């Protein structure tokens, strides 16, 4: 691959992989190859730069690195970049420790602690408000005062490529007198970005927006699959439950905040101004271009390429990652290494920029026309959804890779 693929020295995202019959360990992606950091650490190339590097990079997940904290994160990335430059003292060792992407099996990069999902795109919240409360105010009174979120289920966070079985649940059609139980009929995806933390302060000390970057390691692509018909029946008065807990897919590559730093931008003006504990100084959003494709089973059988159904940006999120983390810890909640925080669905202002099927089809009123001649109001069995992300162009580009999943029939 060329230097403009988004996986050059400007990026170096971390992932967990296995290859050559050896146990899983930590690597970084460099173009179309994965470099085994555990092998470089055993050879002594991190001595004097990263303490206990062989243990940290020999782990099957990133959690030991996450526990090490911000100074180690920065030192490890700088040392890795130096080792991977052409002509470095480690050039021969790097060549021996490199695997082609096709040769490795990528795995869930972290052992997930807690999982929180937010609702931070004002465009997405407005669209759903218009559908659910027609004729009323789309945004509820608290939306621009507080980052809305809920605690999810970490046990169903799965690696990219893991098939997702259609969930079953209670749903109540408007014309029915009693609810029914059965397979979800309004299965949806949600285009999100997740951020991953190291350990927070001890004893539940709140994290301020200004110090949030000390605890946020990096980001992954995230698809928080949703059962919209189950959600519509269960969410009042406490919010999502079974409609959200059956599967959350994350990408294999964790892109560090250090790599994203050149793409930090100002978000939308927040009006009214946030309360003091949520106040920020300087740009807190990131200019990440995002894309969603859909490929039906029929398209796959006929060798047809996946169809792009949405393109949007992360730059316009109303509540930033720093504010989300500050709010989550404001009540004394403790942050631990490996905690995962979803941004909430990322949507733009136009139909082709929406981050969910419920928006793209306006709850089924305007089905998507697929290139195989079929239509979609919501996802059908055999559909494959793939999300990708990227910042910038040229040698400074930073790619986020892909997160993908295929819908399997319900077990019920």
Secondary structure, 3 states (H helix, E strand, C coil): CCCCCCCCCCCCCEEEEECCCCCCEEEEEECCEEEEHHHHHHCCCCCCCCCCHHHHHHCCCCHHHHHHCHHHHHHHHHHHHHHHCCCCCCHHHHHHCEEEHHHCEEECCCCCCCEEEECCCHHHHHHHHHHHCCCCCCCCCCCCCCCCEEECCHHHEEECCCCEECCEEEECCCCCCCCEEEECCCEECEEEEEEEECCCCHHHCCCCHHHHHHCEEEEEEEEECEEHHHHHHHCCCCCCCCCCCCCEEECCCEEEHHHHHHHEECCCCCCCCCCHHHCCCCCCEECCEEEEEEECHHHHHCCCCCEEEEEEECCCCCCCHHHHHHHHHCCCCCCCCCCEEECCCCCCCCHHHCCEHHHHCCCCCCCEECCCCCEECCCCCCCEEEEEEEECCHHHCEEEEEEEEEEECCCC
